[in-house]
Amino acid sequence: MSRIKPARVRQFVFGFYMSGMMSLLMSGVITLVSTGFDSEFFSRWMAAFLVAWAVAFPLITFIAPIAVKLTEMTVGRLDKEDKPTPTN
């Protein structure tokens, strides 16, 4: 039986929370802008949130490693630019 790596669990939990928070906030803003605020706003918002989260969580689970690699490539290039070249 293999052990689950803590880094993998951390990535999964991060994706759960991040996708939930972003889906909640973005669906609220988009629902408000597109339909306005009335007595049905919260029910529309929650319906939109559930759809958004159902899409966002799997996507962020798969996309996060790509974003990390792109970030490391970008920051790595910046680090190389900031280091002074050795002179003898």
C-alpha positions as CSV (number, residue, x, y, z in Angstrom):
1,M,0.0,0.0,0.0
2,S,1.4,3.4,-1.0
3,R,1.4,6.4,1.3
4,I,-0.2,9.6,0.1
5,K,2.4,12.3,-0.2
6,P,1.8,15.4,2.0
7,A,2.5,17.7,-0.9
8,R,-0.2,16.0,-3.0
9,V,-2.7,16.4,-0.1
10,R,-1.7,20.0,0.4
11,Q,-2.3,20.7,-3.3
12,F,-5.7,19.0,-3.2
13,V,-6.8,20.9,-0.1
14,F,-5.5,24.2,-1.5
15,G,-7.5,23.6,-4.7
16,F,-10.6,22.8,-2.6
17,Y,-10.4,26.1,-0.7
18,M,-9.2,28.3,-3.5
19,S,-11.8,27.1,-6.0
20,G,-14.5,27.5,-3.4
21,M,-13.6,31.0,-2.4
22,M,-13.0,32.2,-6.0
23,S,-16.2,30.5,-7.2
24,L,-18.2,32.1,-4.4
25,L,-16.9,35.6,-5.0
26,M,-16.9,35.5,-8.8
27,S,-20.3,34.0,-9.1
28,G,-21.7,36.7,-6.7
29,V,-20.2,39.5,-8.6
30,I,-21.2,38.2,-12.0
31,T,-24.7,37.4,-10.8
32,L,-25.1,40.9,-9.3
33,V,-23.8,42.6,-12.4
34,S,-25.9,40.5,-14.9
35,T,-29.2,40.3,-13.0
36,G,-29.1,43.0,-10.3
37,F,-30.1,42.7,-6.6
38,D,-33.6,41.7,-5.8
39,S,-35.4,39.2,-3.5
40,E,-34.2,36.2,-5.7
41,F,-30.5,37.3,-5.8
42,F,-29.2,34.9,-3.2
43,S,-30.9,31.8,-4.8
44,R,-29.5,32.7,-8.2
45,W,-26.1,33.3,-6.7
46,M,-26.0,30.0,-4.9
47,A,-27.2,28.1,-8.0
48,A,-24.4,29.9,-10.0
49,F,-21.9,29.2,-7.2
50,L,-22.6,25.4,-7.2
51,V,-22.1,25.2,-11.0
52,A,-19.0,27.3,-10.9
53,W,-17.4,25.3,-8.0
54,A,-18.2,22.0,-9.7
55,V,-16.2,23.2,-12.7
56,A,-13.5,25.2,-10.8
57,F,-12.4,22.5,-8.4
58,P,-11.4,19.8,-11.0
59,L,-9.9,22.5,-13.2
60,I,-7.7,24.0,-10.5
61,T,-6.6,20.6,-9.4
62,F,-5.2,19.9,-12.9
63,I,-4.2,23.5,-13.7
64,A,-2.3,24.4,-10.5
65,P,0.8,22.3,-11.3
66,I,1.0,24.0,-14.7
67,A,0.7,27.4,-13.0
68,V,3.4,26.5,-10.5
69,K,5.8,25.5,-13.3
70,L,5.1,28.7,-15.3
71,T,5.7,30.7,-12.1
72,E,9.0,29.0,-11.5
73,M,10.1,29.6,-15.1
74,T,9.2,33.3,-14.8
75,V,10.7,33.8,-11.4
76,G,13.7,31.8,-12.3
77,R,14.3,34.1,-15.2
78,L,13.9,37.1,-13.0
79,D,16.3,35.7,-10.5
80,K,18.9,35.2,-13.2
81,E,18.5,38.8,-14.4
82,D,18.9,40.1,-10.8
83,K,22.2,38.2,-10.1
84,P,25.3,40.2,-10.9
85,T,27.6,38.5,-13.3
86,P,30.9,37.4,-11.7
87,T,33.9,39.3,-12.7
88,N,37.5,38.2,-12.1
